[in-house]
Amino acid sequence: MKKALVLYVDDGVSDESLVSGGSFVPDILKERLVVSGITDGLVYSVPSSYQGALSSSADTLVRDGDDIACWKAIAVKTGADHLVRVFADAPFIDGTIVSEMLEIHEKYLAEFTYSENIPSGLSCEIFSSELIRNLPDDGEKRLPLSQVIRSNINQFDVELFYKAPDIRDKRIFFRGKDARERRIMDDLSARLGRYPAYVDLKNLIEEHCDLLYSGPSYLEIEVSGTADVEAVYSWRKGIKTIRGDMSFAFFSKLIGDMRQFGLPYSICFGGSGDPLCNSSFYEMLEAARAENLIKTIFIETDGTRCDSNFTGYLSRVHDPRITVIIDCSAYDDASYAAMYNSDKFQTVKKGILAVRDALGDNAKNLYIQLMKIRETEPFIDTYYDFWEAEKVQIILQKQNTFLGVIEDRRYYDLTPLDRIPCWHLQRDLFVMSDGKVGFCKQDINGVWSKWNIGDSPLSDIWVARKDTFLNDCKGKRSVSPDCSVCDEWYTFNM
């Protein structure tokens, strides 16, 4: 049976993303998967926006979408019985994995074979051309083909491929389209002098864990230490001295310092207070939006100031990078009064719905947050019924006691038994409104903070914290603060 390789160029991928170690990744993959005999030929599938080196190839098909019509055209061009999709920016793809998946696919006469435990960029998807030909052209034709299959999975012969070891806990996606992932892959392959096999990756990543510490991917900035309401679980209760507002100068320095890393990152307007309390908030938000390196902007608010100024801004800029998270562990006046000792539920509810409407087709970027504690447990079902009826998405949030600084209100503990290196030490930075950089988010009072952005470049602070991360990877956890009693190590942001 003829098996054609489909080297798939994702939307937004440029030739810069298709280079690894000075070599063009599609050429590497062609050598590894076609010349080696694993597949019998290839076609390049590129979006209409792509203008790179593959555009002039006779083997290139330009697509307007990833729908059934696109795949029918690929099946006709290749004349293959099976199509093996591999992302063209995936230099770490392992030929052994592709061979084993093809063997399973053919042995069990599968129509679709894929893997869930192998990270993107290390495995493939295999489609039967017969399946593609038999799918109707109408109905769900504008949906990606794999989505059509997975959403109707019981209608097809599907094989799910599993391969040990499971490295999903590393949270690395081996794709060149992301500059951070590309740097990790390039640095690891350069250090090894080769592209590693999948079965060796887990040990190699742990042996060379310093390569993971490339720069902050999640920057939480406390632009204000003040707020209009305070929940019973608020971590403001554990702050010894309430902090004020961050100056725009401090904020601008932070954004400028982040450019030194040259990596994409997410920024969160969060901390102990409500960012909308800062009179320079919109100026800061504009500065964040102007940064190309910032891929997501999170705004965490209690909802009391989601007024016409805020919703008007959201509606006007219509920026899909902005995500609004509103803390509202209540569904009516009584539950709100019990949780916040305030009568502002109607104000908050009005603000939530106004933000939803202002976001328009970005409404999926609005979430309300429910704290999972003893006090909310009795009304969780009612809460969900109420807010889902309003078409608002819900985040069920685990309580953080910040190393016991605030009262533990949880009614059970879900902390995994097997500990992995702390994600927050690897990728997060928490900056307080007075400029202090916390040891981590747990350091809400800056007790263990050794740095201030007013005194040092952020890159120097990041380097100074590196040994803490490396020691944590080796199981040598900090004693000041005592990381051994922390239960946030398994949670992650971005």
Buried (B, 14 or more C-beta within 10 A) or exposed (E): EEBBBBBBBBEEBBBEBBBBBEEBBBEBBBEBBBEEEBBBBBBBBBBEEBEBBBEEEEBBBBBEBBBBBBBBBBBEBBEBBBBBBBBBBBBBBBBEBBBBBBEBBBEEEBBBBBBEBBBBBBBBBBBBBEBBEEBEEEEBBEBBBBEBBEEEEEEBEBBEBEBEEEBEBBBBBBBBBBBBBBBBBBBBBEEEEEBBEBEEBBEBBBEBBBBBBBBBBBBBBBBBBBBBBBBBBBBBBBBEEEBBBBBBEBBEBBBEBBEEBEBBBBBBBBBBBBBBBBEBBEEBBEBBEEBEBBBBBBBBBBBBBBEEEBBEBBBEEEBEBBBBBBBBBBBBBEBBBBBBEBEBBEBBBBBBBBBBEBBEEBBEBBBBBBBBBEBBEEBBEEBBEBBEEEEBBBEEBBBBBBBEBBEBBBEEEEEEEEBBBBBBBBBBBBBBBBBBBBBBBBBBBBBEBEBBBEEBEBBEBBEEBEEBBBBBBEEEBBEEBEBEEBBBBBBBBB
